[in-house]
Amino acid sequence: MVSDLQNSTELVGMSADEVHELLGTPDYADTDTCLAYLIAQPFDEVTLDLTLENGVVTKVEEKDH
């Protein structure tokens, strides 16, 4: 599902508001520079992390926690 999203939608360059419209409220948003969406659990938590600069996505990565 996440790979489909990444292949069909260019998240880099989107504004934080556009991301919120597309993906909803992030599961974690500790700072103004990162939005994190939980994409897998219960054994290994995996998030889709979006790094923001000036309110625009500059980097997208999957992270195991």
N, C-alpha and C positions, 0 to 999 in steps of 0.2 A: 504494500500500500504506500509506504513512504517513498520507495523507489519510483512508483508510478507518479507520485506528486512531484518528485524532483525531476523526472523526465518530461513531464507535461507542463510544468509551470516554472518559470524562471523567477525564483524567490529573490535572488540577488538583484538589487535595484528597486525593489518594492519598498514602499513606505511602511512604517509600523502599522498605520491605520489600514492599509491594504492587506497586510498579513492578518490582522485581527478579523477583517471581513472574511478572508478566505479560510482561516484555521480556527477562529474563535479566540477566546481568552486563553493566554498561555498558562500552563500548569505552574511554571516558575517564571517570575520576572523580578529578580532581585535588584537589578539596576536598570538604568535607562539604555544600557548598551547590550543587553542580552535578553532574548525571549526564548524560553525552553518549553517544548511540548513533549509530554510523556508518550512514547510510542511502543514500549514493550515492558512487560512485567509478568508474573510476580517474582520470578527467581532472579533475574538480572534486569535492573532498571536501565532502560535506554531512552535517551531524549534526543529530539531534533533541536539543536541549538542554533539560533540565528543571532549573529553578531550585528549590532547596529552602530553606525557612525552618523551623527547628525540626523537621527530618525530614519535612516535608510539602511536596509540589509546589505551588508558587505561580504558576509561569509555564512555558509550553511554547512553544518556537520552533524553526524550522528555520534553520540558519546555514550559509552558504557560507564555505569557508575557502580 
